[in-house]
């Protein structure tokens, strides 16, 4: 009987794959940190801002997951029994395998999708800049909610998996678990950015992350081939 690994796997994808965020998000986190008022430049004083920022970011992921989960629930309801679920799992497996190959051999087939998301991001990003300087944790929360829509292949791959959820609540759970997995890296980014960049560039780390993603993709393919039911 197949195990429901989705929330745990989403957390692991965020945890292991968040080294990819070092290159993409370090500038954003740096700009955010520099934008915080001077009185909050000590690590302890900065903590409420970082917590609020990441809560906003994870909330955006959860909203996106809920929307896709809601869409998948409607599609499942109106499609022939099982066919929509199989199609959704096939899409999720394709995203996982593609992202895994990106980490292992550098094949970035998701670049086109990221560019498409970049068009939306160009309209949203000025809203975040308007919140600088960040002089209140509430602003940090809003800023995180905006930056959560930054186009990223890692996020898109996990979102594709939320298509298999069949419901808004479960889709939100998948993306929230993914967001929680990214927390250690993004929290440490300011204090250990150089070390994290070295780790993210290490071949063993990239291949390890890619292998995990490929295995998860193959797991979904196996479930598809066996005709087994996944919650």
Secondary structure, DSSP 8 states (H G I E B T S, - for coil): -----HHHHHHHHHHHHTHHHHHHHHHHHHHHHHHB-GGG-SHHHHHHHHHHHHHHHHHHHHHHHHHHHHHHHHHHHHSSTTHHHHHHHHHHHHHHHHHHHHHHH---TTHHHHHHHHHHHHHHHHHHHTT-SB-SHHHHHHHHHHHTT---HHHHHHHHHHTTS-SHHHHHHHHHHHHHHHHHHHHHTTTSHHHHHHHHH-HHHHHHHHHHHHHHHHHHHHHHHHT----
